[in-house]
Amino acid sequence: MRSGTYPPDFEYISQDQLKSVMWQMARDSRDLEKLLAQPGPVSEPDRRHVLELLTSLYDESGRLGGEGARTNHPLLDQDRDRFRADIATAQRGVESQPPSYEVARTVSAACVHCHNRSMH
């Protein structure tokens, strides 16, 4: 029924899917923030964990519409591609030698920024 309701380039995201993915992203964002807030340098095992969390966040955000997608959630459409680009930049920083965590530390702030906008 939905294929006749929306144009072919439109991605419908159900409320259940949205909530499920957002909860996963909240968990991973929180874990990333806690990991990077620890005092001292980031250990090699923690660096790998940071990369795993960034990869999860990237994959999860992709389940909320592909690049340039139009969905039934306009705020997602407005910020999703920039968020995914920021995650990719954070991954490159963490993979560089020496690793840089500057962008990775801002990922959870991007979540807060978008959610604050949706409240107004």
Residue, then its C-alpha position, 0 to 999 in steps of 0.5 A: m500500500r505504501s508504494g502507491t502512497y509515496p513517490p519512488d524516491f521517498e523513504y518511509i520511516s515508521q515511528d517504531q523504526l525511528k524510536s528503535v534507531m534513536w535509542q541505539m544512537a543515544r546509547d552509542s553516543r553516550d558510550l562515546e562521550k563517556l569513553l572520550a571524557q576519561p582523563g589521560p590519553v586514549s588507550e589503543p583498546d579504547r581507540r578501537h572501541v571509539l571506532e566501533l562506536l562511530t561505525s555503529l552510529y554511522d550505520e544506525s544513522g543510515r537506517l534513517g534514510g540514505e544520502g540525500a533521501r526524503t523521508n516523512h521526518p523533515l528534520l532528519d532529512q535536514d541534518r542526517d547527511r551532515f551528521r554522517a559526514d561529521i562521523a566519517t570525519a571523526q573516523r578519519g581523525v581517530e584512524s590518523q597517526p597520531p589519532s585526533y579525537e577532536v571531531a569524535r568528541t562533538v558527535s553527541a553535541a550534534c545529537v543534542h543540537c538537532h533534538n533541541r531544534s525539534m523542540h522549538 
